[in-house]
Amino acid sequence: MASVAFPPKPSSFIRGRFQQWFENRLPLSDHITLTQRTVYILPTRPGLMLGVTLLVLLVASINYQLNLGYLLTFLLAGSALVGMHVSHATLRGLAMNLATPLARYAGTTATFDVTLTNTRRTTRYGIGLSVLNPQDMDAQKSRERHWAWTDVPAQGASVVQVAFTPKRRGLHRLPTLTAETRFPLGTFRVWTVWRPAAQMLVYPAPEPTPPPLPPGEPRSGGTATAARAQNTGEFDGVRAYRRGDPMKLVVWKKAVNALASAETGGTLVVRDTQQVQSHELWLDFMQAGALDTEQKLSRLCAWILQADKLGLDYGLRLPGLEIKPASGAAHKRQCLEALALC
């Protein structure tokens, strides 16, 4: 049975449009110092219940002329007012600085650090940070947020890690953040909204079970008897291990059998890089299978990780872009960035 998509409720639609309009009015910045104009305060549900209780106590004290009732009522009301002032001052004057996060793969949890700096001589307690609109949860939990709580010492700083899950590849601006506190009584909620200007690069999610690496293409002037890729995704051409060979060239699948037969003279084997030099490994977008664009990019991402793990030289061909064969962390990052921005 086909699923039926129901339109959003009018109240949710209006609230979403208002929130979007409000966020668009906020400036983009990776550093913010909270002031009187950027800190908001409203009573919580316990705070509203306290207000109703104080009203009932006041009416009862007036009706029955209870002096102790007056004392209790105004004592509680004074405590609530002091708590409101302390709660608002907990965020007011706080400086927040964001560190640009590293690139992540789509669908994985990304974290970035936010430094909270306190310049006053008293500690700020119970400050929480979270993503304002978490998009990594299903519809039933769309309002649920994961908070990171901390206390900021007097004239000191505290680092908080905020996490979210990017769903799509590409260059994305970090999500809107919110910070709040309910210290000390929990009767008032004080919060702020912050739009970071930093952007994060999101790589395609690698295919979970990719096919073997494609066969190498002969270099210009290469011979037809050079190494080719087998079903294992590794090139032919192995030789006995020599002292000084890098461990990344060891063929571990054959190394297990070699070590098991050590008593009979078995030795480790490594890939013969001289034999492989006559072929080039190209990861071509057009040869990534009969898939859609995102699936092809996921397969290419998995191939890049596999070739880098094997220590192979590989090149990347994308529509309108060609990266020459190389190896190493910088080359892998260049290829992944090309996939993310394709």
N, C-alpha and C positions, 0 to 999 in steps of 0.2 A: 504494500500500500504506500502510495507516495505521501510524503510528509507535507503538511500545509503550513506555510509561514504566515503567522498572524502579525498584523501591524502593531507597532509599539503603542502602549497606552498614551493618551494625550498628556497626562501628568509627567510621565517619563520623558516624552519628546520635548516638552517645554523645559523641563529641568536640564535636559542635555543641551538644548540650544542656549539656555542662559549660561550654563557652565562654560560652553565653548566661547561665547561672547566675552565672558569674564576673563578667561585665560588669554584670549587674543589681545586684551588690553594690557597685559603684564609685559614688562620689558624682558628681553633675553639677556641673561648675564650668568657667568660662572662664579661670581662673587656677589654676595648680598649681605647688607647689614640691616637687620630688622629695626624699623622705627615705629612710631605711634600710628602712622598711616598704613603700614603693611601688616599689622598684627590685629586680628579680629577675635572677639570674645562673645560667647553666648552661654547661658546656663545649660547644664546637662539635665538629664531626667532626674537624678538625685537632687540637683539644685532646685528644680521646679517643685519637687516634693517637699524640700525644705522650705521653700517660700509658702506653699500651701499650709504647712504645719505652723509656721510662724504666724500666718494670718488667723488660723484657728486659735492659737494660744493668745493672740492679742484680743480677739473677740471675747474669748472666755474670761480673760483677765479684766476687761472692761465691764462685762456683764456681772461678774461676781466680785469685783473690786479686790482682786488678789494682788497684793504687792509683790509677793514672790513670783507670781505669774508674769508681772511686768519685768521683773529682774531677769527671769529666765528667757523671756522673749527678746529683750534688747541685748542680752548677752549673746544669744545665738545669732541674732541679726548682725551684731558688731563683728562676731567671728567670721560670718559669711562675707562681710564687706572687706575685712582684712585679707581673707583668703582670695577674694577677687583681685585685690591690688597685687598681692604676692604672685598670683598665677600670671597676671598680665606682665609683670616685671620679669618673669622667668624667661620669656622670649624676647621682650623688648631690649634692644641693644646687642643681641647676639649676632655674631658674624659667622657666615657659612661660606665655605670655599670648596669647590668641586674639582676633583682631579679627573682629567679625560681618561676614560677607560680604554683598554686594549680591545682589539677586534675579537669577535666571537662568532661561532657558527649558529645559524638559524635554528631555533628550537631548543637551544641550550641556555642555561641560566647565566646571565651576565651580571657582574657586580662592579660597582665603582665606589670610591671612597669620597666621603664628605667630611671635611674638617670643621668642627664647631669651635669657635674661639670666644673666650669669655674674658673681658677686660676689667670687670668689676671685682671687688674684693670678697665676694660671697659666691658660694657654689650654686650652680643652677641644676636643679634636680628634675628627673623624670621627663626628659625631652625625647620624643619619638619622631623618626623620619620614615616616610613611606612614599611609594608611587601613588599619585593622586587617582589615576584611573588605570588599575591593572588590567591589561588586555590578555594576560596569559591564563585566565581562568574561564570556566564555562559560564553560561548565562546565570545559573542559579547562585554562583558565588562571585558575581561580578562586583559586588560591593565589598567583598572581603579583602582586606589588605594585610600585608605582612609588615609589621612594624619592627624597626630597629631602635631600641631604647638605650639611653646613655645618660650619665651625669657629667656635667662639664665643671671641672674644678675651678676654684677661684684663680683669676689671672692665669689661666691655663687653656689647654685645648684638648679636644677629644675627637677621635676619628670613628665614624660610623660607616658601615658598609650597607649600601642599598642594592637590592637585587631585583631584576625583572627578566622576562624571557622575550627576546625579540622573535617575532614569527616570520619575518620576511628578510631576504637578503637586501643588500644595498647600503647606502649611507643614510643613517637616520639620526635625527636629533634626539637627545635623551628625553625621556618622558618627564612630564610636569611632576614636581615633587611637592609634598606637603609636610610641614613640621607642626607638632602640637604638644601641648602639655596640659595636665589637669591637676598638677601639684598646686597647693598642698592638700586640699580637702576633697577634690573631685567634684565640686559643685559647679565649676565653670570650665568650659573647654576653650582654650586659647590656641589659635592656629594661624598659619600663614601659608601662602601658595607661592611657589618659586618655579620659574621656567628657565632651566639651564640653556645656555647657548652652545654647549659642546655637542659634537656629533660623534657617532660611533659607527664603525664599519662592520657590517654583518656578512660573513661568508655564507655561501649556500650550505645547506645541511648535507654532509657526505652520504652517499647511498649505503645502506647498511650492508648489503651483500653484492658488491659490484662484480662484474665479470672480470676475467683475467686482463692484464694489460695488453694493449694491441701490439702486433708484431712490429719490430723495428724497421725503419725505412732505410734502404742502402744509401750511404753517402755517395757523393759524386766521386767516381773512380773506385768505389768499393767492389768487393768480390761477392759472387753469389753464394759462396760457401761460408760466409760469415755467420755470426750467431743470430739466432732468431728467438722470439719469445715462445715459450711453451704454455701449456694450460695452467701451470702454476703461477704465471705472471712473472717468471724469472728468466733471464737470458741463459742460453747454453754457455759452454766455455768455462769449465772449472779446472782448477789445478790444485795441487797439494799446498797446504798452508806453509808459508815461509815466514820466518821470524821478521817482525816489523810490519806485516800486513795489517791494515786496519780491521778491527773486529766487525765493522759494519759490512764487510765484503764476505764474511763467513756464510756459507749456505747451511743454515742451522738444520734444515730438514735432513740433509745428508750427514751433518755433524753428529747427530744422535747415533746413527748406525755406525759411524766411524769410531766413535768413542766406545760403543758397545763391543766392537771387535778389535779393541786396542791390543789385546794379547796376540792377535794374529797380524799385527803390523798396521792396523787401520789408522788413518790420520785425518785431520780436519781438511776440508776443501774450501776454497774461496773462488769467487768469480774471476775469470781471466779478463781483466779490463782491456788488455791489448787486443784480444780477439773481438771484444764488443765494439771497439773503436770504429770498425768499418760500417756499423749501423747506428742510426739515430732513432731514439724513441720520441715519437710525436703524439701528443694527445690532442686529437682533432675533434672539434665540435660537430663536424659533419659526419664523423664516424662513431659517434657515441650511441648509436642505436636509433630505432624508430620511436622516439619518445618526444614529449613536448619540451619546451625550452628549459623549464625549471628542472625536469628530470635529467635532461642532458647535463646541465650544470652540476647537479648533484653527483652524477657519475664521474664527470671530469674532476670534481673535488676529491672524490674517493680515490681516483687514479693518481692524482697528485700526491696525496698522503701516502699511498702505497709505494710509488716510485721514490719518494723522498726517504721512506723507511728502508728501502733496499739500497739506497745510495746511488741510484742511477742518474745519469744525465737525461733530461727530458725537456722537450719543448711544448709549447701550447699554441694551438691555432683556434682563434675565435673569429666570428664575422667582423672583418675590418681590423683585426689585430693579430699579430704573430710575435710570440716571444721565443727567442732562439734557445736551443737546448743548453742547459746548465744544471747545477745542483747546489745544494746548500740552503740554509735558512732564509737568506735574502731572496733567492730565486723562488723558493716556495711561497714566501709572502707576496712577491710580485705577481705570481700566477693566481693566488687566491684573491688578491685585490682585483685583478682583472675579471675574475668570475663574479665577484660581488657587484662590480660596476657595469657588467655587460648589459 
